[in-house]
Amino acid sequence: MENRGSFASRFGVIAAMAGSAVGLGNIWKFPYMVGENGGSAFIITYLIISVLITAPVLIAEMSLGRMGGQNVLGTFRTLAPKQKAWQGVGWLGLITAFVILSFYSVIAGWSLAFIKESVVGGFMGKSVTEVTADFNGFIASGWQPVAWAIVFLVMTCLIAGSGLQKGIERSSKLLMPLLAVLLVVLVVRSFFLGGFGESVQFLVKPDFSKITPEVMVAALGQSFFSLSVGMGTMLTYGSYVKKSENITGVVTNVLIADVAIAILAGFAIFPAVFTFDINPTSGPDLVFLTLPSLFAQIGGGQIMSILFFVLLFFAALTSAFSLLEVVVAYVTEELKLKRRSAVIVSFVGLAILATLCAMSQMPDSALRLGSLNLFDAFDKVSSNVMLPLGGLLIVLFWAWKLPKQRVQEEITNNGTCSGRIFPVLYFLLRYIVPVALVIMFINLNF
Ligand code: TRP
């Protein structure tokens, strides 16, 4: 492949991959999943699964991308030229990218709306009940969330359209460190709230009796979602990584950044939840209800509020263009369109899907799949079915289809690094991970 481009530096690779991993999954989804699934029990399960299952799958996925040097479909075609069925993994990845991006841009749109509301001081002096009523009105209007989701998609597409190094790598390198600083400021502020002690109890004190099969399924889905694993994002980014880069080293950094930011986000948010007696199980609205209520009542609240929603927006942006890149790489390489045209085509499809997702949250909306509205259905099905299924297929391909020597050479850069970790990794990916994923499918119910 000529002129395909690659990330310029090691820091660029880590920033882009951590940028993909750290997103709404960490700051919006993680806290409400923790709240819904029993606090520390969920966190412990999540940590164990992330290290033993998700991180190995991430390594496998990234290394496949670097072996194939192409988009998801092209990579499977090159690595298994005679077995077309494997390209199904590529198709699954493309569909998943659309499913995730369509609800993702709705939440990211909320964060933009909340930045605006914070800037004009709209939350100041309001009680939890008033903030909740405002929020419900916002959702019920339909057109407001739709408009903000589309604004977000335009921004994502503008960055994706400006290219791999100039758009994606450069904005990730800038936004990720900024995000970390903003989050630390917020945690420090939360430390001074009355509910901090209670939060520590809730987040850290282990209660093993709460680890049920449902908690495990939820933790696995969350872990896959948070590390961007199972649909070809990391495969696509891996295809832009130089052969000399140490894959396990990069993934270790990404894992640490991702987990640390999720847990910090918990400590930024739960003190407010407990201080204001908000129900920790309140679901996807959690950060959008608790934090404005907190900010409305504390000193320096308005600035903190702006900072928080800017943080959420940055996190969402670097993840959204990583999701979009799966589609863009496919359209440019397989359908031979220019990057700009690929972005425009994807934008049209995404704008339609995001509109449907946002409208499905209006009261009495008919946009439903079974018992869930379209938005919740997309959120649940992508994390609990599509990503683990994609992950399982990726792992089977890596550990059972490709010859051991091939994957060993790729992971160890022909024997120059990661020599000691490889046998462990190979064992996990060949036996433990597939079995764990199959067990989790058996336990899945809606
Ligand atoms: N990991 C991101 C988050 O936590 C979202 C994301 C980006 C993603 N790319 C992905 C999720 C690929 C699944 C698959 O918000």
Boltz pocket constraint, residues with backbone or C-beta under 6 A from the ligand:
constraints:
  - pocket:
      binder: B
      contacts: [[A, 19], [A, 20], [A, 21], [A, 22], [A, 23], [A, 24], [A, 25], [A, 26], [A, 100], [A, 224], [A, 225], [A, 226], [A, 227], [A, 228], [A, 229], [A, 230], [A, 231], [A, 233], [A, 315], [A, 319], [A, 320], [A, 322], [A, 323], [A, 387]]
      max_distance: 6.0
